[in-house]
Amino acid sequence: MHSDMEKKLTEIRTKFLGLEETSSVKSYYPQLKEKILELEKNESFLKDKSKALLNILEDLEAEKKKTKESEEKYRRFFEEDLSGVFISTPEGKMKASNPAYARMMEYDTVEELLASNPFEHYEQSQDRIDFLNLLRKKKKLIDYEGAIITRKGKHIDTLENVIGVFDDNDNLIELWGYVNDITARKKAEKVLKNAAMEKEALHRELLHRVKNSFALIKSLIYLERQRLDDESTNKILEELEHRVGSLAQMYSLLNETGVSQQVALDYYLCQISKSLTDSFIEDNQKIKIKTEFDKIIVSPKDASSIGLIINELLTNSLKYAFDKDSDGEITIKLKEENNFAILLVADNGRGLPKNFKIEDSTGMGLELVKMLTQQLSGTLDVESKDGTTFKIVIPIK
């Protein structure tokens, strides 16, 4: 009787503990073997071995049920995923695929796809080799954008996440991939890119035409000014000519850089200063212009206002601060402090009239400066000591 029970125990080991290839639950046998050996030492087990064996069989059934449920969940996830999923070897053998990937590759069944060679889905075999070499180097590819060819010859753009499986010698033996067809997205991106380029070309053409229009207006004012004998009228037109010129320079700058929403204020003010200096300072004059500009980026709207302010203040210094043959120095500064642009235009000339108040000024130039400063939400201060200093503080938006 005892030998019969031992025989039954041996059969259980053979069937359930993984001692043969036909074992029911090989992954469970280490725990089960340990449990049987423990029970064999227990006296109660010897009294009722059949009950003990029944408990073991129940445990096995529960484990098999869990394994089956887990496998079913994985199978459903694999087969019902809307993205393409595949497993293949670097040599070109397709080992697994879900229906979504078969549809993406325009195969009627998964079996047909598994019978294909991945090298067939690349325009050139070198593309596949380069892809595998990159995977060997990085071990996994995240959001990799590629291009493949379907069974019917359709070219599609793909977004892939691929994991390499390597052996102990770091040889790539499998690759597990997750693929999405992004052909429609890439086409939409191309359409948007072309539309943006077309819009930018039209915008640059508009800037070019505006620049030319301002240049034409400036030329017409100059021609009209040359015909006039009245000095006061001539001065008015000259000032208007320079104002138009400062705006023309801004649009010329926008056209040159190709950036329509930003203006490098330092470069723009440098251009205005040079233009006015060339216009007003004669060769025999000894007036020096010193500039110091921080790099500040502003909108074209703010740049045009600031440019007109500098145009007015520098023009006043060049025309009225010095006697014809006297030495002089004009300083123009642009500083950035705590999100504020600080403009400084100072000269060491004769200074302003006694009891001068900026708020009482009625001259066209200073009226324009006050109005533009207010539009920019800035402040304007004037000091007449050892010359004249205008200080304007403007918030940088």
URHU-V92888 format. One record per backbone hydrogen bond with DSSP energy under -0.5 kcal/mol. NH is the residue of the N-H (numbers start at 1). CO is the residue of the C=O. Records with the same first field share a line. If there is no record, write none. Layout:
NH=CO ; CO
This chain:
5=1
6=2
7=3
8=4
9=5
10=6
11=7
12=8
13=9
14=10
15=11
16=12
17=12 ; 13
19=13
20=14
23=20
24=15
28=25
29=25 ; 26
32=28
33=29
34=30
35=31
36=32
37=33
38=34
39=35
40=36
41=37 ; 38
42=39
46=42
47=43
48=44
52=48
53=49
54=50
55=51
56=52
57=53
58=54
59=55
60=56
61=57
62=58
63=59
64=60
65=61
66=62
67=63
68=64
69=65
70=66
71=67
72=68
73=69
74=70
75=71
76=72
77=73
78=74
79=75
80=76
81=77
84=179
86=177
87=96
88=175
89=93
92=89
94=114 ; 116
95=87 ; 93
96=87
98=85
101=98
102=98
103=99
104=100
105=101
106=103
107=102
113=109
114=110
115=111
116=113
118=92
120=117
121=118
122=119
127=124
128=124
129=125
130=126
131=127
132=128
133=129
134=130
135=131
136=132
137=133
138=134
139=135
140=138
141=162
142=140
144=160
145=143
146=144 ; 158
148=156
149=121
150=154
151=105
153=150
156=148 ; 154
158=146
159=180
160=144 ; 158
161=178
162=141
163=176
164=139
165=174
166=164
167=171
170=167
173=165
174=165
175=88
176=163
177=86 ; 175
178=161
179=84
180=159
182=157 ; 180
183=157
186=182
187=183
188=184
189=185
190=186
191=187
192=188
193=189
194=190
195=191
196=192
197=193
198=194
199=195
200=196
201=197
202=198
203=199
204=200
205=201
206=202
207=203
208=204
209=205
210=206
211=207
212=208
213=209
214=210
215=211
216=212
217=213
218=214
219=215
220=216
221=217
222=218
223=219
224=220
225=221
226=222
227=223 ; 224
228=224 ; 225
231=229
234=230
235=231
236=232
237=233
238=234
239=235
240=236
241=237
242=238
243=239
244=240
245=241
246=242
247=243
248=244
249=245
250=246
251=247
252=248
253=249
254=250
255=251
256=252
257=253
258=254
260=258
263=298
265=263 ; 296
266=296
268=264
269=265
270=266
271=267
272=268
273=269
274=270
275=271
276=272
277=273
278=274
279=275
280=276
281=277
282=280
285=282
286=326
288=328
290=288 ; 330
292=332
294=334
296=294
298=263
303=299
304=300
305=301
306=302
307=303
308=304
309=305
310=306
311=307
312=308
313=309
314=310
315=311
316=312
317=313
318=314
319=315
320=316
321=316 ; 317
326=323
328=286
330=288
331=346
332=290
333=344
334=292
335=342
337=335 ; 340
340=337
341=394
342=335 ; 340
343=341 ; 392
344=333
345=390
346=331
347=388
348=329
350=321
356=353
360=357
361=357 ; 358
367=363
368=364
369=365
370=366
371=367
372=368
373=369
374=370
375=371
376=372
377=374
378=373
379=393
381=391
383=389
385=383
388=347
389=383
390=345
391=381
392=343
393=379
394=341 ; 392
396=339
397=395
